[in-house]
Amino acid sequence: MTNIPSPPNSSPSKKPNNVWLDFGPLLIFFAAFQYFKRQNPDEAMLWAAGIFAIAAVAALTLSWLKHKTVSGMLIFATAIIVLTAGLAIAFDNKAIFFIKPTIINILFGIAVIGGVFLKKNVLKMMMGSAFEMGDKHWNILAIRWGVFFFAMAVLNEVIWRNFSEDFWASFKVFGFLPLTLLFTVTQLPFIQKHGTLLSHK
């Protein structure tokens, strides 16, 4: 939903309606930006940011109504979307919205890697019900994801500072997500080698 790179969910698969709840707001943001840039290119990003925030809150609400529970990560990400979109609109400063992925990725990177040193492995807490793996390998996986989060933060900074708004909006939807999926796939052999899928027991 938030275009935030995140570790694979603890569920082996996602139902189609869950996928729409996750990525629907992002697609709505892209469609809104494409529409408004034809009407008022200078304000298109701010309008799209506001609609994105509304869609994110709606998706969060629907997720809670459907599952009666919402992950802390989803709540945090939605709060950042609403905050950055609101500040960008209030101060008429699109840069605030552009740095939203940077902020979230840095915070997630710190949380994931910091959890290793604090012996509170975030990935293990998220995925431990699906995979059984030794602490050493959980820590390796967490560090890999932490580095990926930091890399995505740097990439976002490079793109919004050096490319057009249109390119950033397109990459937000069609660039960051494929990169995240690709990275997730590259980690599967490591998980398969060192972990056991509990649902297969």
Buried (B, 14 or more C-beta within 10 A) or exposed (E): BBBBBBBBBBEEEEEEEBEBBBBBBBEBBBEBBBEBBEEEEEBBBBBBBBBBBBBBBBBBEBBEEEEEEBBEBBEBBBEBBBBBBBBBBEEEEBEBBBBBBBBBBBBBBEBBBEBBEEEEBBBBEBBBEBBEBEEEBBBBBBBBBBEBBBBBBEBBBEBBEEEEBBEBBBBBBEBBBEBBEEBBEEBEEBBEEBBEEEEEE
